[in-house]
């Protein structure tokens, strides 16, 4: 990056009334957790393509996650999945993360891969299986305490494939009963993030099918429960930024799983297919962060847990994560460049094209000069992808060979 490029960018933003130092500080405050499972071997319904250099245990997953933070500066925590990341000593795992410059992020229970969960976990008609699943959720709270995590991130594969297979209302109440038990166990500074998915793996109904169901459940549970929005878990043409704004206004937006999907799956790098959507989502969040008329919404927007949720099947894991973080940085930065004062004026005057232009103008800026400057100030790499390729780490981990840990 040349000083001339940055000086031109700075001049452009000053002319637009944008406080660039404030934008830089916001970028520096952006943190996006990487998923431990994203560094392990994974695949489609049909095939797991093993890669060389895959981590062989949770400690090596942490080491790979630390590489992403080293080069981007914005991924200082790694979420873990239990039992995929089960270890004998969680304090040792926490210490290992700290030694590599990161922390343990959200703890994710797994109640979908055991044979007992074939017909559901916390919504199973068998009370013994419901108890088993609930006990696992409680186990994850204990693990969270050991690794100093403040978030339990919940996704349930529970659902049915055929009409008449199960009783919808009973399952709804069983879910609430289990989550209430979990909620009561949370420490005061912990929170649960409730994710939803409108279909898959179940094809007739899923027990948490949309944001409204997750929102209702979170409301019934209390202030330590929030909704987690996965950007890949919506029907086609769903207006995710509208959902985000609604949840912000209700003070119930707790977290994101960023990824990308064109049809139904969500295992691609962030913004692979529709970067404009992520920008528009971020624009709603930045607008809420800056809303002096609604400090509660601003507080909610400032306390969102951002996470990647990706399992890369054909591309190398670490650079795919780096690219995702870079894309989030890019689109968040563009959202910070929207002139909110001008946008509000256009909205009040009902000037449709002016309002659209204010948003579009920010999106069309090349923010590379700014991001390079910010990364340098954070001690990260101005060009993270190139820096990782030049680091030799990808070659170093080949000694692990194939057959690393599953997700």
C-alpha positions in Angstrom: 0.0 0.0 0.0 1.3 3.4 -0.9 1.0 6.5 1.3 -0.6 8.2 -1.7 -3.4 5.7 -1.9 -4.3 6.1 1.7 -4.0 9.9 1.6 -6.5 9.9 -1.3 -8.9 7.6 0.5 -8.6 9.8 3.6 -9.3 12.9 1.6 -12.4 11.3 0.0 -13.9 10.3 3.4 -13.2 13.7 5.0 -15.1 15.3 2.1 -18.0 13.0 2.9 -18.0 13.9 6.6 -16.7 10.5 7.8 -14.5 10.4 10.9 -11.8 8.0 9.7 -10.2 7.7 13.1 -13.5 6.6 14.5 -13.9 4.0 11.7 -10.4 2.7 12.3 -11.2 2.2 16.0 -14.4 0.3 15.2 -12.5 -2.0 12.8 -9.9 -2.7 15.5 -12.7 -3.7 17.9 -14.2 -6.2 15.4 -13.7 -9.8 16.7 -14.8 -12.9 14.8 -14.3 -16.3 16.4 -13.1 -19.1 14.2 -14.6 -22.6 14.6 -12.4 -25.4 15.8 -14.4 -27.8 13.7 -13.5 -25.8 10.6 -9.9 -26.9 10.8 -10.7 -30.6 10.9 -11.5 -33.0 8.1 -15.1 -32.7 6.8 -17.1 -33.5 3.8 -20.5 -33.5 2.0 -23.2 -36.0 2.4 -21.3 -38.2 0.0 -17.6 -38.0 0.8 -15.0 -36.7 3.2 -11.9 -35.6 1.3 -9.0 -36.0 3.7 -6.4 -33.2 3.5 -2.8 -33.3 4.5 -1.9 -31.3 7.6 -5.2 -31.5 9.4 -5.0 -31.1 13.1 -4.8 -34.4 15.0 -6.4 -33.1 18.3 -8.0 -29.9 19.8 -4.6 -28.5 20.7 -3.5 -28.5 17.1 -6.8 -26.9 16.1 -6.0 -24.1 18.5 -2.6 -23.7 16.9 -4.2 -23.3 13.4 -6.8 -20.9 14.7 -4.0 -18.8 16.1 -2.5 -18.5 12.7 -5.7 -16.9 11.4 -5.6 -14.3 14.2 -1.9 -13.7 13.7 -2.4 -12.6 10.1 -5.8 -10.9 10.3 -5.8 -9.4 13.8 -9.5 -9.9 14.2 -10.0 -13.5 15.3 -8.7 -13.7 18.8 -10.9 -16.6 19.9 -11.7 -20.1 18.7 -15.1 -21.7 19.4 -15.1 -25.4 20.5 -17.5 -28.2 19.9 -18.1 -31.0 22.4 -17.4 -33.9 22.1 -15.3 -33.2 19.0 -13.0 -31.1 21.2 -13.2 -33.2 24.3 -10.0 -33.3 26.3 -9.0 -34.6 29.7 -7.8 -31.2 30.9 -9.8 -28.1 29.7 -7.6 -25.7 31.7 -4.7 -27.0 29.8 -6.6 -26.3 26.5 -7.3 -22.8 27.8 -3.7 -22.3 28.7 -2.6 -23.6 25.3 -4.8 -21.1 23.6 -3.4 -18.2 25.7 0.1 -19.3 24.9 -0.8 -18.9 21.2 -2.3 -15.5 21.7 -6.0 -16.4 21.6 -8.8 -17.5 23.9 -11.5 -20.1 23.9 -14.8 -18.7 22.5 -18.3 -20.2 22.6 -18.8 -23.8 23.7 -21.0 -25.7 21.2 -22.8 -28.8 22.5 -23.3 -31.7 20.0 -26.7 -33.4 20.3 -27.0 -34.7 16.8 -24.4 -37.3 16.1 -25.2 -40.0 18.7 -27.4 -42.9 17.6 -29.8 -42.1 20.4 -30.6 -38.8 18.7 -32.0 -40.4 15.5 -35.5 -39.2 16.4 -34.4 -36.1 18.2 -32.4 -35.0 21.3 -34.2 -32.6 23.7 -37.4 -33.1 21.7 -37.3 -36.9 21.7 -40.4 -38.7 22.9 -38.1 -40.9 25.1 -37.6 -39.1 28.4 -34.3 -40.9 29.0 -32.9 -39.5 25.7 -34.1 -36.1 26.6 -32.3 -36.3 29.9 -29.2 -37.5 28.2 -29.2 -34.6 25.8 -29.9 -32.1 28.6 -27.2 -33.5 30.8 -24.8 -32.9 27.9 -25.9 -29.3 27.7 -25.2 -28.9 31.4 -21.8 -30.6 30.9 -20.9 -27.9 28.4 -21.7 -25.2 31.0 -19.1 -26.8 33.3 -16.6 -26.9 30.4 -17.3 -23.2 29.6 -16.4 -22.4 33.2 -13.1 -24.2 32.9 -12.1 -22.5 29.7 -13.6 -19.1 30.8 -16.1 -19.0 28.0 -19.2 -16.9 28.4 -21.4 -18.3 25.6 -23.2 -21.6 25.0 -24.0 -21.8 21.3 -27.0 -24.1 20.6 -28.1 -25.7 17.3 -30.5 -28.6 17.2 -31.0 -31.0 14.3 -34.3 -32.1 15.9 -37.2 -32.4 13.5 -39.3 -34.9 11.5 -39.4 -36.2 8.0 -43.1 -37.2 7.7 -46.5 -35.9 8.7 -47.8 -37.6 11.8 -44.3 -38.7 12.9 -44.4 -36.7 16.1 -46.5 -34.2 18.1 -45.3 -30.6 17.3 -46.7 -29.1 20.5 -45.2 -31.7 22.8 -41.8 -31.3 21.2 -42.0 -27.5 21.6 -42.7 -27.9 25.4 -40.0 -30.6 25.8 -37.5 -28.2 24.2 -38.5 -25.4 26.5 -38.2 -27.7 29.5 -34.7 -28.7 28.6 -33.5 -25.2 27.7 -35.0 -23.8 31.0 -32.9 -26.4 32.8 -29.8 -25.2 30.9 -30.7 -21.5 31.5 -31.0 -22.0 35.2 -27.5 -23.4 35.3 -25.8 -20.5 33.5 -23.7 -18.1 35.5 -24.9 -14.5 35.6 -22.3 -13.4 33.1 -23.0 -16.2 30.7 -25.6 -16.4 27.9 -27.1 -18.9 25.6 -27.3 -18.3 21.9 -30.2 -20.0 20.2 -29.7 -20.9 16.5 -32.4 -21.9 14.0 -32.6 -23.6 10.6 -35.7 -23.9 8.5 -34.9 -27.3 7.2 -32.2 -30.0 7.1 -31.4 -32.6 8.2 -35.1 -33.0 8.8 -37.3 -32.4 5.8 -40.9 -32.1 7.1 -40.3 -29.8 10.0 -37.5 -28.7 12.3 -38.3 -27.7 15.9 -36.5 -24.3 15.6 -37.4 -23.5 12.0 -37.0 -19.7 12.0 -35.9 -16.6 13.9 -39.4 -16.1 15.3 -39.3 -19.5 17.1 -35.8 -18.8 18.4 -36.9 -15.3 19.5 -40.0 -16.7 21.3 -37.9 -19.3 23.1 -35.3 -16.7 24.1 -38.0 -14.4 25.4 -39.6 -17.1 27.5 -36.2 -18.1 29.0 -35.1 -14.6 30.0 -32.3 -12.0 29.5 -29.4 -14.5 29.4 -30.9 -16.0 26.2 -30.5 -14.5 22.8 -31.0 -15.4 19.1 -28.1 -16.5 16.9 -28.5 -15.7 13.2 -26.7 -18.1 10.8 -26.5 -16.3 7.5 -26.9 -19.7 5.6 -30.0 -20.9 7.5 -32.8 -19.0 5.7 -35.2 -19.6 2.8 -34.2 -18.1 -0.5 -35.0 -14.4 -0.7 -35.3 -14.0 3.1 -34.4 -10.5 4.0 -31.8 -11.2 6.7 -30.9 -7.6 7.3 -34.6 -7.0 8.2 -34.5 -9.9 10.7 -31.3 -8.4 12.2 -32.8 -5.0 12.6 -35.9 -6.5 14.2 -33.9 -8.5 16.7 -31.7 -5.5 17.4 -34.7 -3.4 18.2 -36.0 -6.2 20.5 -32.6 -6.4 22.2 -32.4 -10.1 21.4 -29.7 -10.4 18.8 -26.9 -12.3 20.5 -24.6 -13.7 17.8 -23.8 -14.6 14.2 -22.6 -17.6 12.4 -21.1 -16.2 9.2 -20.8 -18.4 6.1 -22.3 -18.4 2.6 -24.8 -20.5 0.7 -26.4 -20.4 -2.7 -29.0 -23.0 -2.1 -29.2 -25.0 1.1 -25.8 -25.6 2.6 -23.5 -23.1 4.4 -20.0 -24.3 4.2 -18.3 -21.7 2.0 -16.3 -18.7 2.9 -18.2 -15.6 4.0 -19.7 -13.6 1.1 -18.7 -16.1 -1.5 -21.9 -15.6 -3.4 -23.6 -12.5 -2.1 -21.2 -10.0 -0.4 -23.8 -7.2 -0.7 -26.1 -9.1 1.7 -23.4 -9.2 4.4 -22.7 -5.5 3.9 -26.4 -4.7 4.3 -26.5 -6.8 7.5 -23.5 -5.0 8.9 -25.0 -1.6 7.9 -28.0 -2.3 10.2 -25.6 -3.2 13.0 -23.5 -0.1 12.6 -26.6 2.1 12.5 -27.7 0.5 15.8 -24.3 1.0 17.3 -24.5 4.7 16.5 -28.1 5.2 17.6 -27.9 7.7 20.4 -31.8 7.7 20.7 -31.8 4.0 21.6 -28.9 3.2 23.9 -30.3 -0.3 24.6 -30.1 -1.2 20.9 -26.6 0.3 20.7 -25.5 -1.8 23.6 -27.0 -4.9 22.0 -25.2 -4.2 18.7 -22.0 -3.7 20.6 -22.3 -7.0 22.3 -22.8 -9.3 19.3 -20.7 -12.5 19.3 -19.5 -12.9 15.7 -18.4 -16.4 14.7 -17.6 -18.3 11.5 -19.4 -21.6 11.0 -17.6 -23.3 8.1 -16.3 -26.7 7.1 -14.2 -26.4 4.0 -14.2 -29.6 2.0 -12.1 -28.8 -1.1 -10.1 -25.8 -0.1 -7.3 -25.6 2.5 -8.7 -24.8 5.9 -6.5 -22.0 7.3 -6.4 -19.7 4.2 -10.2 -20.2 3.8 -10.7 -18.9 7.3 -8.3 -16.0 6.7 -10.2 -15.1 3.5 -13.5 -15.2 5.5 -12.2 -12.9 8.2 -10.8 -10.5 5.5 -14.2 -10.5 3.9 -16.0 -9.7 7.1 -13.5 -6.9 7.8 -14.0 -5.5 4.3 -17.8 -5.5 4.5 -18.0 -4.2 8.1 -15.6 -1.4 7.0 -17.8 -0.4 4.1 -20.8 -0.4 6.5 -18.9 2.0 8.7 -18.5 4.4 5.8 -22.3 5.0 5.4 -23.0 8.6 6.2 -25.8 7.9 8.7 -26.7 11.6 9.1 -27.2 12.0 5.4 -29.1 8.7 5.3 -31.5 9.7 8.0 -32.2 13.0 6.2 -32.9 11.2 3.0 -35.3 8.8 4.8 -37.1 11.7 6.5 -37.6 13.4 3.2 -38.7 10.1 1.6 -36.2 10.5 -1.1 -35.8 6.9 -2.2 -33.0 7.2 -4.7 -31.0 9.5 -2.5 -31.2 7.1 0.4 -30.2 4.2 -1.8 -27.3 6.2 -3.2 -26.0 7.0 0.3 -25.9 3.2 1.1 -24.5 2.2 -2.3 -21.8 4.8 -2.3 -20.3 3.3 0.8 -20.4 -0.2 -0.6 -18.6 0.8 -3.8 -15.5 2.2 -2.0 -12.3 0.2 -2.2 -11.4 0.0 1.4 -8.2 -1.9 0.9 -5.9 1.1 1.8 -7.8 1.6 5.1 -7.7 -2.1 6.0 -4.0 -2.4 5.3 -3.3 0.6 7.5 -5.5 -0.7 10.3 -3.9 -4.2 10.2 -0.4 -2.6 10.3 -1.5 -0.6 13.4 -2.8 -3.8 15.0 0.4 -5.6 14.3 -1.2 -8.0 11.8 -0.3 -8.5 8.2 -1.4 -5.8 5.6 -2.0 -8.6 3.1 -3.0 -11.6 5.3 -3.3 -14.2 2.5 0.1 -13.4 1.1 1.7 -13.3 4.5 0.3 -16.7 5.3 1.5 -18.2 2.0 5.0 -16.8 2.7 5.1 -17.9 6.3 5.8 -21.6 5.6 3.2 -22.7 8.1 1.2 -24.6 5.4 4.3 -26.6 4.6 5.3 -27.1 8.3 2.0 -28.8 9.2 2.3 -31.4 6.3 4.2 -33.5 8.8 0.8 -34.3 10.4 0.1 -36.2 7.2 -3.6 -37.3 6.6 -6.1 -38.7 9.0 -6.4 -35.8 11.4 -9.2 -35.3 13.8 -12.8 -35.1 12.5 -14.5 -31.8 12.9 
